[in-house]
Amino acid sequence: MNIAVIGTGNAGTAHAALLTLAGHDVILLKTTPAASENYDAIQAAGGITLTEGGTETFVRVGITRDPSEALNRAAAAIVMTTTNAHANVAKLISPHAQHLQALALIPGYMGTTIFRRALPEGVLLIEGESTPADARVEAPGRVRVLYRNARNPVAANPASRNQEALTFMRTLFPTYDRTRANVIDSALHNPNVIVHTIGAIMSAARIEHSLGEFWMYREAFTPSTWRLVTALDREKMRVLSAYGCEPVSYLQAAHYRIARDAALTLEESFATYASDGSPKGPTHADSRYVTEDVPMGLGLLASLARNAAIETPTTDALITIAGALLDRDFHAETRTLERLGVPGGAEATLASIT
């Protein structure tokens, strides 16, 4: 398949290489002028050096800043930018999307509602909640795969196309094995809404003191922090129930996604991932763990809760504290149903995505 991978960060670089190795014809699209070192190195070399499990492979992949060049033959596009960039990406690619059959956002945070307005009617719009592989760009043009998920759920917008979405995503990555109820279900099961936000906010002092030597998944989740995770998780599950979704906890969802040994407990699955596959970092307090996942993740959760008349004191407090830490008003930056153009009222909201 001809695939445009949009975003040249950790996820985009790694998955462009993995899709190419799986036999697809892939081109990477860089959407911003910032942080060009990785782009320049891939362009100069004509591809990406991928490392996984001690094996290093050079993978030939095209790369461009021109959306027309990236999309002129693409049957599918996978958006792997930060979710804050969805509106800009939709505007950038919409004039060149005439051949697109499917577009996936990984992760989504309900961003498909933005693309639904921007792209031609009939394009299959898909949201994943976690990338199939965790990876990090170690040096310009070089990316290391740290961990691959054992299973990945997916949802379509509208949910009536869920089975199409699952069939399509399995042609890209066989770990996609089930659908969520709808894109709200998928958005709130993005693990980053829980662990990135709490892990980074509650570790701000440690992050700054460590000067780059911080491993969030190994260090941040002490017993008291797990109590905070539980409090936020309860709010998330109440919101899920209000929109017809199964109220699955963070640890249950993480176990399903990452566990290769069914005998492991939920806590053991997390500990195994933390020690064996989790990435280092974040290295600074204003990382995307906060600047993306607070307004896009917690902000969306708070908006969905208000829409269903559910109180979320823990969610609201975390948004406020994150803003105070970085001297920003994250409440003003949040991804809300209003900003997504989704009708208000729980029943109307649900009807618009099903």
N, C-alpha and C positions, 0 to 999 in steps of 0.2 A: 504494500500500500504506500502511496505517496503521503507523507505526514509532515506537517509543519509543527515543530516544537517551539513554542513561544516563551522566551525567557532563557537567559544564558547564565543563570546562577547555578547553585549546587544541583538542584533537581533537574533543571532543563538540560544541563550539560551531561549528567549521568544517564538520564533516560533517553536522550538522543543517541548516545552510544549504545545503550542496551537494545533499543528498537532497531538500530542499524544491524547489530549482531544477530538479531532475530530475523533479518531478511527484508526489512522495510527500507524504503527510499526516503531518507530523512534530511530535512534542512532546518537549521536553527535560525530563529529570528530574534535579534536583539532590539528591544523597544525603547531604550533610553541611551543618552550619550554618556552617562556616568559609568564608572568602574569598567573601563574598556580593556584592561589587561588580558582578561581571559578571552574576550572576543578576538583581540589582536593575535594572540598566540594560536588559537584554533584556526583563524584565517591563514596565518603564515604557514602553519604546518599542514593544512589541508585536512585536519581531523583532530581527534581527541585521544589522549593516552589514558586508558581506563585501567585501574588496578582493582582487583577483587580476589580475596583469598590467596594472596601471594603471587597471583598471575597478572602480568602486565600485558596489555593488548593495545596496539594502535588501531584506532577505528576511523576510517575516512568518513567525514561528515561535512556537508556544506554549511555555510553560515553567512548571514546577510543582515543588513539593517533595512532592506527594502521590502516592505510588506507585499508588494506586487510580485517580486521574485520568489518570496517564500510561499505564497499562496496560489500562484498561477496554475499549478498542477495538483495542489493538495486536495485529496479527498477528505482528509481529516486534519484537525488542528488540536493540539494539546497545550493548554495555557498553564504554564508553571511559573509565572511571575508571582510576586506577593499579591495577596488578594486586594490590597489597597489600590493596585494598579488596574483593576478590572475595567473601570469606566474608560480609562485612557486606551487600554488595549482594544476594547470593543470599537471605539471610535477609529483607531488606527487601521484595524483589519476589515471593517465592514465594507469599504468600497471594493475590496478584493476577494470577497467571499463567495463569488458566484458559483464556484465548483465544489464548495464544501458540502459534504454529506453529514458530517458529525463534528462536533466540537466538545471537548472535555476540559473541565476545570479541575485541577488537582493541586490543592484543595479548592473548595467552592465557596463555602459560607454564603450560599444562596446567590452567588454571582451570576448564575445562569439567567436570573430574571433581568439582568442588565443586557446580556447578549441576546436574549429572546426579543428584545425591542430593536436591537441593532442589526441582526442577521436576517437573511431571507427566511420566509416561512417554510417550514419543513425540515430545516437543519435539526438533526438529533442533538439535543443539548444534555450534557451528562455532567454529574458532579461526583468526584471521588472525595474521600475524607482524609486520606493519608496516602502519600506516594508509595508505589510498590517497593521502592528501595530507598533507604537512607544513604545519603552520599555527601561528600564534601569536596569542593575544589581545593586541592592541596597546594597547587601552584598554577599559574596561568597555563591553560591547555591540558592540565592533568587533574583527574578526578578519581576519588577512591570510593567504592561502594562499601559501606560499613555493615549493612544489614539488609536482608530482603524479608518483606512480610510473607507469612505463610498463607494468608488469606486477605482479600480486600472486598468490602461491600461497595455498592455503587447505587446511584439513583439518577433518574431522568427528570427533566422539567419539560412537559408535565409528566407526572408519575404514570400515566397511561402508557408511556413508552418505556417503562422500566425494563421489560424483557429484551427489547431491542438494545437498550443501553448495555445490559449485561452481555448479550451475545457479541456486541461490537467490542467491548473492552476485553473480552476473552481472546479476541484475535490479536490483541496487543500484548496482554500479560495474562497468562493462564491462572494467576492467583485470584483474579476476580471471580467470585464464586456465588454471590448472592446479592439481592437487591435490598435497599432500605425502603421504608414505606413511602417516602417522598424526600425532597431536597432539604426540608427542615430537619428530618431525621439524620440525613447525611451531614448537614452543617454542624449540628450539635454533637455529633460523634467524631468530629475532627478532634483528635486527642489534644491538640495544641490549645484549645479553648480552656482546658483544665490545667495541663501540666506546664505548658510554656508560661502561662500567665502567673500562676501561683509560684512556680519554681523560680522565675526571674524576679518577680516583685519581692518575694520574701527573702531572696538571696542578694539583694542589691548591694549591701555592704560587702558581702563575701566576694561578689563579682569584681567590685572595684578594688578591694584589697588584694585579690589574688594576682592581679596584673596578667591575666590571660591563662592562669592555671586553675580553671574551674571546670568541673564536670557535673552539670546540673543533675542528671539522672542518678548519679552516684552519691551526691552530697546533699541535695536540697530536701529530700523527702524523709525527714525525721518524723517521729510519732506526732508531734504537734502539727507539723505541716500536713500530714495525712488527715488529721482531723479537719483542717481547713479544706482539703480536697473533698472530703466527705460532705461538708456543708455546701460547697459549691455544686457538687454532684447531685445532691438532693434537689436543689433548685432547678438544675438542668433537667432532671427526670420528671419533675412536676410539669415543666413546660412541654417536654416530649409527649406526655400523656394528654395534654390539652389539645395536641394537634394529631391525635390518632396514631402515635408512634409508641413502640414498646419502650418502657422506661429502663433502659440498660445502663448500668453504672460504667464509669470510666474503666475500672479494673476488669470488668466482664468483657467490655469491648476490646481492651488491650490484649487480654488473654486470647480472645478469638483471633485477633489480627496477627499476633506475633508468636503464639505458642506452637512449637513443633512437637512437644511432648505433652500429650493430653493428661498425663498423670500429674503434671505440675499444678500447684495451687495458683490462684490468681496472683497472690503476692510473690510467689516464686517465679512466675512468668515475667513480672516486672523486674525483679532483681536480676534475672538472667539477661534480659535486654540491657539493663543498666550497666552490667559488668562486661558483657560480651559485644554489644553492638551499638551502644548509644554514642552520639557525637560529643566531642569536647565543646565547652562553652555554655552559655554565651560569654563573650569576652568584654562586654561593656553593658552598662545599665540600659542604654537606649537602643538595644538590639531589636530585631523584628519580633522577638518573643514578646516584647511589650508593645512596640509601635505598630505592629500588625495585629497581633492576637488579642490585644485589649480592645481597640475600637472595632475591629472586624468580628471578633469572636464573642467576647463578653458583651460588646455593644449590641450585637445582633440578638444574643440571648436575652438581654434586658428588654429590647424592643418587642420581641416575641412574647415575653412575659407580660409586659404592660398591655399588649393587645389582647391577652387572654385573662386580664385582671388577676395576675399572679404576682405576689410580692417577692422580690429578690434582693434582700438586704446584703447578702455576701457578695453577689455580683456587683451591685452598685458601689459597695465599699471598695472593692478591688479596683474598679475603674477610677474612683476618686483618688485612692492612694497612688496608683500608677501615675496619674496626672500630676500629683504633688511631687513625686520623685523626680519627674522630668520637667516640671514647670510647664505643663501643657494641660489643656482642657479636653481630656479624652471624651467627656460626655458630649462635647460639641462636634467631635470627629466620628462618632459611632455610625456604624452601618445600621440604619433603621429600615423598617418596612416602608416608611414614607419615602425615604431617599431611594429605595429600590423600586418605587412605583408599584408596590403591592397593596391591594385593597385592605383596609382595616377591618377589624372584627375577626375573631378566630375562624368562624365558619367561612367568611368571604376569602380570608387569606388562604385557607386550606383549599377551597374550591379553585382558586387561581393557579395552583400548582399541581392539581390532580387531573 
